Amino acid sequence: MSLPATWPIAIAVTGILAALPVLRRTTYGPLSPFSLYLFVWGSLVAVATLPIVDLTRIRTGTWLLLLVSSLGFCVGCIHGWFIEQLATRRGIRRVIAGATGAYDSVRLKRMHLFGCVALLSLLVLQIHRFGPYALDGWRAVLTGGEGLAFRRTYLEAGFRAAETTVDSGGLAQGLLTYALFAIGMQSVVWSGALARSGHRLQAMLPLLVMAGYAIVAVERSSFVNAFLIFLFSYYYHRQPRDPKAIYGHFASYNWRQIGTFGAVLITVFVMVYLPLKLRNPSLTVLGTTGSIVEYFTGPLGALNVFVSDNPRIVPPHLAWGTYSFWGAASVALRLGLPINLPPNWLDFVAYQTHGDRLSNVYTWLVYFILDFGWAGVVIVPYLLGCIASSLQYKVLALGRAAWIGTLAVLMTQIAMSFFAFSLIRDFRFVLFVVVSPWLAKLVRPPAAVRIPFYPSVTEVGV
């Protein structure tokens, strides 16, 4: 059974309009976990229902999954915001005065450069690890073939490595990898602060490192994730306390800023195009645009096929977190714990009515279904919305800049939720989310004074 697209769209629009009074109380500026989620999934539904996209008719079960998960996420956002607000009103929170700008400039620059070196070292280790596979892939590219086979071989090798028990040497190398990744990703977060303070050239160093890695590794996800983390860090490092000022600054952009923004967009498009071109030499620039549309809508089409092939939606045997937190489960398996580790990827399915396009990503919802059934479709988005909204309150209403790195990663995962649960499934990002607040303390001024902070009614936007 299927449902016309106008019905779920009408339901979603009605729900958003009904929630607007609450949204005005629970958002601190134009960007929030709530608004980002609605923008990503609203755009996905709008594009996916166009006839030119040629998706198979979206099933009622698919619409139900979208609506239920969206409801859970949005309720979580509202709860997270009000929980933090209530805690603040009761004087439970103590914050650093003016923490959004409380960086020691000398420490910030030094630690940022140290993070760039750590990130470069990590990528050199990564290239050394898959060097033989990369050489095969580049030989194929240089001889007119495709580089995609190299990526598949490398992923399969990584899956086989995840199933092996770690020894002392492997443990030391793993700890080094996690440490370098955490410091390197923190340098991307600090780039947002440096760009805000006018040090744009130094701020771009981590992104240039990630861009070089994307070309060598013939993949684009690392650069896209780092770029999104940088953008969110850049946004949260400038937010003023007065909500009215947030909406008044957009008209002040000059042509230089607009030109910079355009150059950034062109750079991002090139960094998406080059890995695709290396994988498929016959690809054109116009074909890249079509590939981006397929990249955006394909996961929803694959999810729709999953629902069509599984009318009950919930599998008979649940995986209990090993899909959603695959990276953590693989670490536990290598340490000797009795974990039944599933594959790191799903089967390719054809999701178009007349075309032959394939996809093996099914949005982030499929992992919640495979792990926890319908409960996961509600609870996991709820928890993510609650945590992200709580962190946004800490950063914007309380000025706690130490949480910007964690918030930027969660916002990046929300922005990529149409595609997969890739950041949280990567144990390196899970570890970074935990340690980022402590790494942020490395660039604080030597004598930061803590004072109690009790926001007024105006300051929290109520």
Rosetta blueprint (number, residue, H / E / L):
1 M L
2 S E
3 L L
4 P L
5 A L
6 T H
7 W H
8 P H
9 I H
10 A H
11 I H
12 A H
13 V H
14 T H
15 G H
16 I H
17 L H
18 A H
19 A H
20 L H
21 P H
22 V H
23 L H
24 R H
25 R H
26 T H
27 T L
28 Y L
29 G L
30 P L
31 L L
32 S L
33 P H
34 F H
35 S H
36 L H
37 Y H
38 L H
39 F H
40 V H
41 W H
42 G H
43 S H
44 L H
45 V H
46 A H
47 V H
48 A H
49 T L
50 L L
51 P H
52 I H
53 V H
54 D L
55 L E
56 T L
57 R L
58 I L
59 R E
60 T H
61 G H
62 T H
63 W H
64 L H
65 L H
66 L H
67 L H
68 V H
69 S H
70 S H
71 L H
72 G H
73 F H
74 C H
75 V H
76 G H
77 C H
78 I H
79 H H
80 G H
81 W H
82 F H
83 I H
84 E H
85 Q H
86 L H
87 A H
88 T H
89 R H
90 R L
91 G L
92 I L
93 R L
94 R E
95 V E
96 I E
97 A L
98 G L
99 A H
100 T H
101 G H
102 A L
103 Y L
104 D L
105 S H
106 V H
107 R H
108 L H
109 K H
110 R H
111 M H
112 H H
113 L H
114 F H
115 G H
116 C H
117 V H
118 A H
119 L H
120 L H
121 S H
122 L H
123 L H
124 V H
125 L H
126 Q H
127 I H
128 H H
129 R H
130 F L
131 G H
132 P H
133 Y H
134 A H
135 L H
136 D H
137 G H
138 W H
139 R H
140 A H
141 V H
142 L H
143 T L
144 G L
145 G L
146 E L
147 G L
148 L H
149 A H
150 F H
151 R H
152 R H
153 T H
154 Y H
155 L H
156 E H
157 A H
158 G H
159 F H
160 R H
161 A H
162 A H
163 E L
164 T L
165 T L
166 V L
167 D L
168 S H
169 G H
170 G H
171 L H
172 A H
173 Q H
174 G H
175 L H
176 L H
177 T H
178 Y H
179 A H
180 L H
181 F H
182 A H
183 I H
184 G H
185 M H
186 Q H
187 S H
188 V H
189 V H
190 W H
191 S H
192 G H
193 A H
194 L H
195 A H
196 R H
197 S L
198 G L
199 H L
200 R H
201 L H
202 Q H
203 A H
204 M L
205 L H
206 P H
207 L H
208 L H
209 V H
210 M H
211 A H
212 G H
213 Y H
214 A H
215 I H
216 V H
217 A H
218 V L
219 E L
220 R L
221 S H
222 S H
223 F H
224 V H
225 N H
226 A H
227 F H
228 L H
229 I H
230 F H
231 L H
232 F H
233 S H
234 Y H
235 Y H
236 Y H
237 H L
238 R L
239 Q L
240 P L
241 R L
242 D L
243 P H
244 K H
245 A H
246 I H
247 Y H
248 G H
249 H L
250 F H
251 A H
252 S H
253 Y L
254 N L
255 W H
256 R H
257 Q H
258 I H
259 G H
260 T H
261 F H
262 G H
263 A H
264 V H
265 L H
266 I H
267 T H
268 V H
269 F H
270 V H
271 M H
272 V H
273 Y H
274 L H
275 P H
276 L H
277 K H
278 L H
279 R H
280 N L
281 P L
282 S L
283 L L
284 T L
285 V H
286 L H
287 G H
288 T H
289 T H
290 G H
291 S H
292 I H
293 V H
294 E H
295 Y H
296 F H
297 T H
298 G H
299 P H
300 L H
301 G H
302 A H
303 L H
304 N H
305 V H
306 F H
307 V H
308 S H
309 D H
310 N L
311 P L
312 R L
313 I L
314 V L
315 P L
316 P L
317 H L
318 L L
319 A L
320 W L
321 G L
322 T L
323 Y L
324 S L
325 F L
326 W H
327 G H
328 A H
329 A H
330 S H
331 V H
332 A H
333 L H
334 R H
335 L L
336 G L
337 L L
338 P L
339 I L
340 N L
341 L L
342 P L
343 P L
344 N L
345 W L
346 L L
347 D L
348 F L
349 V E
350 A E
351 Y L
352 Q E
353 T L
354 H L
355 G L
356 D L
357 R L
358 L E
359 S E
360 N L
361 V L
362 Y L
363 T L
364 W L
365 L H
366 V H
367 Y H
368 F H
369 I H
370 L H
371 D H
372 F H
373 G L
374 W H
375 A H
376 G H
377 V H
378 V H
379 I H
380 V H
381 P H
382 Y H
383 L H
384 L H
385 G H
386 C H
387 I H
388 A H
389 S H
390 S H
391 L H
392 Q H
393 Y H
394 K H
395 V H
396 L H
397 A L
398 L L
399 G L
400 R L
401 A H
402 A H
403 W H
404 I H
405 G H
406 T H
407 L H
408 A H
409 V H
410 L H
411 M H
412 T H
413 Q H
414 I H
415 A H
416 M L
417 S L
418 F L
419 F L
420 A L
421 F L
422 S H
423 L H
424 I H
425 R H
426 D L
427 F H
428 R H
429 F H
430 V H
431 L H
432 F H
433 V H
434 V H
435 V H
436 S H
437 P H
438 W H
439 L H
440 A H
441 K H
442 L H
443 V H
444 R L
445 P L
446 P L
447 A L
448 A L
449 V L
450 R E
451 I E
452 P E
453 F L
454 Y L
455 P L
456 S L
457 V L
458 T L
459 E L
460 V L
461 G L
462 V L
